[in-house]
Amino acid sequence: MVLITSACFGERVAPMMVFDADFIERYAHTLNAMFDNEWTLLSVEEAYFEGHGGYICSCGFDGRPQQFLEWTIGYRDGNGGIRQFVFDNRSRLATQVERYVEQYIAAYFQENFFAVYLTNLPLAPSANVSVSMIRANTNRHLGENQEWIRAVDAYQNQLGRPEGAIRLSQLTPGGAFAMMPLRLRVNVSFAGEESLGRSFEEAVMGDIERMIASMNRFTDNQLTASVRVGYHQIVNLHTGSRSYSWYYIQGERMFGLNTMYFDRYMFEHFRGVFW
């Protein structure tokens, strides 16, 4: 059966994708390393994803339904708190560990810093805190980036192996930036179509400076972060632009950095630390 639409050609109905690999068995040694041999399998469930129309498109879109296995592991983190790690067998364990750490750390800093220091502000929906591990997924054809790409790829590949696994049983929000090459993104974007005034903007920047300083102390001066403050649309910030950004790498404030190459700056600073 061939379906033709204005957006995509060569679509065909596809059967359900079935994932039956036993990740508990496949990654047993890695899981023991991640949790220092102290973890409990709380559940294993057969799960189902309905997909998006059940077809594959020649453009690369895959909308097939999926049947897979999902596991829940209980463990104690570096602060002794009880946590759960949920993963499935549809993608690499290393990728899922990355995503778990990123979401965990972002949620902590959102609740305990962003929501504490920046209250009652007219913020746009895009204002938030997010976390990402260092990436090397751009300009792979450029020779000047090959060392960076090889090092980051090797680091990420090791996350699924015992010798390179992230020790979740030792992980704490305060110690995360010393354990792995994480980047905290703080985006303070104001809502509305009019400037809120220079005095307001400067006061908020002062609050953000104090928040970042508190974050840095909390991480034992190991914070790596990019901070952006400004408006979503209008260009009326007292700095003369739509937004203003500043950066920290391993607790040190950096000046004159280009946002586009921030991950590359991270790589250079982490040389000898993580690779």
C-alpha positions as CSV (number, residue, x, y, z in Angstrom):
1,M,0.0,0.0,0.0
2,V,1.4,3.4,-1.0
3,L,0.2,6.7,0.4
4,I,0.9,10.0,-1.3
5,T,0.7,13.2,0.6
6,S,1.8,16.8,-0.2
7,A,4.5,16.6,2.5
8,C,6.0,13.2,2.0
9,F,6.3,10.6,-0.8
10,G,6.8,6.9,-0.7
11,E,5.0,6.2,2.6
12,R,4.2,2.6,3.4
13,V,2.3,0.9,6.2
14,A,4.8,-1.0,8.4
15,P,4.5,-3.8,11.0
16,M,5.0,-3.2,14.7
17,M,8.6,-3.0,15.9
18,V,9.3,-5.6,18.6
19,F,12.2,-5.0,21.0
20,D,12.9,-8.1,23.1
21,A,16.6,-7.7,24.1
22,D,17.2,-8.3,27.8
23,F,19.1,-5.2,28.9
24,I,19.4,-6.5,32.5
25,E,21.5,-9.4,31.2
26,R,23.3,-7.4,28.5
27,Y,24.4,-4.6,30.9
28,A,24.7,-6.5,34.2
29,H,28.3,-5.5,34.8
30,T,27.6,-1.9,33.8
31,L,24.6,-1.7,36.2
32,N,26.7,-3.1,39.0
33,A,29.3,-0.4,38.3
34,M,26.6,2.3,38.1
35,F,25.1,1.4,41.5
36,D,28.1,-0.1,43.3
37,N,26.4,-3.5,43.3
38,E,23.6,-2.2,45.4
39,W,20.4,-1.9,43.4
40,T,17.0,-3.6,43.3
41,L,15.0,-4.5,40.3
42,L,11.6,-3.1,41.2
43,S,9.7,-4.1,38.0
44,V,9.9,-5.2,34.4
45,E,7.0,-4.5,32.2
46,E,6.0,-5.0,28.6
47,A,5.2,-1.6,27.2
48,Y,3.6,-0.4,24.0
49,F,4.0,2.8,21.9
50,E,1.2,3.5,19.4
51,G,3.5,5.2,16.9
52,H,2.5,7.9,14.5
53,G,0.3,6.5,11.8
54,G,2.1,3.2,11.5
55,Y,4.1,4.1,8.4
56,I,7.6,4.6,7.2
57,C,8.4,7.5,4.9
58,S,11.2,7.8,2.3
59,C,12.1,11.1,4.0
60,G,13.3,9.2,7.0
61,F,10.2,9.5,9.3
62,D,9.4,6.2,11.1
63,G,6.0,6.1,12.6
64,R,5.8,2.4,13.4
65,P,4.2,1.2,16.6
66,Q,6.6,-0.4,19.1
67,Q,6.5,-3.1,21.7
68,F,9.3,-3.1,24.2
69,L,10.5,-4.0,27.7
70,E,10.9,-1.4,30.5
71,W,12.7,-1.9,33.7
72,T,12.7,0.1,37.0
73,I,15.7,0.0,39.3
74,G,15.7,1.3,42.9
75,Y,18.9,2.7,44.4
76,R,20.3,5.2,46.8
77,D,22.2,8.3,45.5
78,G,25.2,10.0,46.9
79,N,23.2,11.8,49.5
80,G,21.5,8.5,50.6
81,G,18.2,9.4,49.0
82,I,16.0,6.7,47.4
83,R,15.7,7.2,43.7
84,Q,14.5,5.2,40.7
85,F,16.1,4.7,37.3
86,V,13.7,3.7,34.5
87,F,15.0,2.5,31.2
88,D,13.9,0.4,28.2
89,N,15.5,-1.6,25.4
90,R,14.7,0.7,22.5
91,S,17.9,2.7,22.6
92,R,21.5,2.5,24.0
93,L,21.8,2.4,27.8
94,A,24.4,5.1,27.6
95,T,22.0,7.5,25.9
96,Q,19.3,6.8,28.5
97,V,21.7,7.4,31.4
98,E,22.7,10.7,29.9
99,R,19.1,11.8,29.6
100,Y,18.3,10.7,33.1
101,V,21.2,12.7,34.6
102,E,20.3,15.8,32.5
103,Q,16.7,15.8,33.6
104,Y,17.5,15.0,37.3
105,I,20.1,17.8,37.6
106,A,18.0,20.3,35.6
107,A,14.9,19.7,37.8
108,Y,17.0,20.2,41.0
109,F,18.5,23.5,39.9
110,Q,15.1,24.7,38.6
111,E,13.4,24.0,41.9
112,N,16.1,25.0,44.4
113,F,17.7,28.0,42.6
114,F,15.7,29.3,39.6
115,A,12.4,29.2,41.4
116,V,13.9,30.7,44.6
117,Y,15.9,33.6,43.2
118,L,13.6,34.6,40.3
119,T,10.1,34.7,41.8
120,N,7.2,36.9,40.7
121,L,8.8,37.9,37.4
122,P,6.9,38.3,34.1
123,L,8.8,35.4,32.4
124,A,8.1,33.9,29.0
125,P,7.2,30.2,28.8
126,S,10.7,29.6,27.4
127,A,12.4,30.8,30.7
128,N,13.8,27.7,32.4
129,V,16.8,25.7,33.4
130,S,18.1,22.8,31.3
131,V,21.1,20.6,31.4
132,S,23.0,18.8,28.6
133,M,26.2,16.8,28.5
134,I,28.9,18.0,26.2
135,R,28.1,17.2,22.5
136,A,30.2,16.8,19.4
137,N,27.6,16.5,16.7
138,T,28.3,19.5,14.5
139,N,30.7,20.2,11.6
140,R,32.0,16.7,11.7
141,H,33.6,17.1,8.3
142,L,36.0,19.9,9.5
143,G,39.4,18.6,10.3
144,E,40.0,21.1,13.1
145,N,37.2,19.4,15.1
146,Q,38.3,15.8,14.8
147,E,40.2,15.6,18.1
148,W,37.2,17.0,19.9
149,I,34.8,14.7,18.1
150,R,36.8,11.6,18.8
151,A,37.3,12.4,22.4
152,V,33.6,13.2,23.1
153,D,32.4,10.2,21.1
154,A,34.8,7.9,23.0
155,Y,33.6,9.4,26.4
156,Q,30.0,8.9,25.5
157,N,30.5,5.3,24.3
158,Q,32.2,4.4,27.5
159,L,29.1,5.3,29.5
160,G,27.5,2.0,28.6
161,R,30.5,0.0,29.8
162,P,31.6,-0.8,33.4
163,E,34.9,1.1,33.2
164,G,33.2,4.3,32.0
165,A,29.8,4.1,33.7
166,I,28.4,7.1,35.6
167,R,28.2,6.2,39.3
168,L,24.6,7.1,40.0
169,S,25.0,5.7,43.5
170,Q,27.6,8.5,44.1
171,L,25.9,11.2,42.1
172,T,24.6,14.4,43.9
173,P,23.4,17.6,42.3
174,G,26.2,19.5,43.9
175,G,28.9,17.0,42.7
176,A,27.5,16.3,39.2
177,F,29.7,18.9,37.4
178,A,32.8,17.4,38.8
179,M,31.8,13.9,37.8
180,M,30.9,14.5,34.2
181,P,31.1,17.3,31.5
182,L,27.7,18.8,32.1
183,R,26.5,22.2,30.9
184,L,23.7,24.1,32.8
185,R,21.7,26.5,30.6
186,V,19.8,29.3,32.4
187,N,17.4,31.1,30.2
188,V,15.7,34.2,31.7
189,S,13.3,35.4,28.9
190,F,10.8,38.1,29.7
191,A,7.2,38.0,28.3
192,G,5.4,40.9,26.7
193,E,6.1,43.2,23.8
194,E,7.4,46.2,25.7
195,S,10.6,46.9,27.6
196,L,10.3,46.6,31.4
197,G,12.7,49.4,31.9
198,R,16.4,49.7,32.6
199,S,16.1,49.7,36.4
200,F,14.1,46.5,36.3
201,E,16.5,44.8,33.9
202,E,19.5,45.7,36.0
203,A,17.8,44.5,39.2
204,V,17.0,41.2,37.6
205,M,20.6,40.8,36.4
206,G,21.7,41.4,39.9
207,D,19.4,38.6,41.1
208,I,20.8,36.3,38.4
209,E,24.4,37.1,39.4
210,R,23.6,36.2,43.0
211,M,21.8,33.0,41.9
212,I,24.8,31.9,39.7
213,A,27.2,32.6,42.5
214,S,25.1,30.5,44.9
215,M,25.0,27.7,42.3
216,N,28.8,27.9,42.0
217,R,29.3,27.6,45.7
218,F,26.9,24.7,45.8
219,T,28.9,22.8,43.2
220,D,32.2,23.6,45.1
221,N,33.2,26.0,42.3
222,Q,32.8,23.5,39.6
223,L,29.8,25.0,37.8
224,T,29.8,25.0,34.0
225,A,26.9,27.1,32.7
226,S,25.7,29.5,30.1
227,V,23.3,32.2,31.2
228,R,21.0,34.3,28.9
229,V,18.8,37.1,30.0
230,G,16.6,39.3,27.7
231,Y,13.4,39.5,25.7
232,H,12.0,37.0,23.4
233,Q,11.2,39.4,20.6
234,I,11.8,43.1,21.3
235,V,15.3,44.7,21.2
236,N,15.4,47.1,24.1
237,L,17.7,45.6,26.7
238,H,19.7,48.3,28.4
239,T,22.8,46.6,26.9
240,G,21.6,47.6,23.5
241,S,20.6,44.2,22.2
242,R,17.8,41.7,22.6
243,S,19.7,39.6,25.1
244,Y,22.9,39.4,27.2
245,S,24.8,36.2,27.9
246,W,27.6,35.2,30.2
247,Y,29.4,31.9,30.9
248,Y,31.1,29.8,33.5
249,I,33.4,26.8,32.9
250,Q,34.5,24.8,35.9
251,G,33.6,27.6,38.2
252,E,35.4,30.3,36.4
253,R,33.6,33.1,34.7
254,M,34.6,33.4,31.0
255,F,34.5,36.6,28.9
256,G,34.3,37.1,25.2
257,L,33.0,33.6,24.4
258,N,30.9,32.8,21.3
259,T,27.8,30.9,22.2
260,M,28.1,28.8,19.0
261,Y,31.5,27.4,20.2
262,F,30.8,27.0,23.9
263,D,31.0,23.2,23.8
264,R,34.4,23.5,22.1
265,Y,35.6,25.8,24.9
266,M,34.3,23.2,27.3
267,F,36.3,20.5,25.6
268,E,39.5,22.5,25.9
269,H,38.9,23.1,29.6
270,F,38.0,19.5,30.3
271,R,41.2,18.2,28.5
272,G,42.9,16.0,31.1
273,V,39.8,15.9,33.3
274,F,37.3,13.7,31.4
275,W,39.6,12.8,28.4
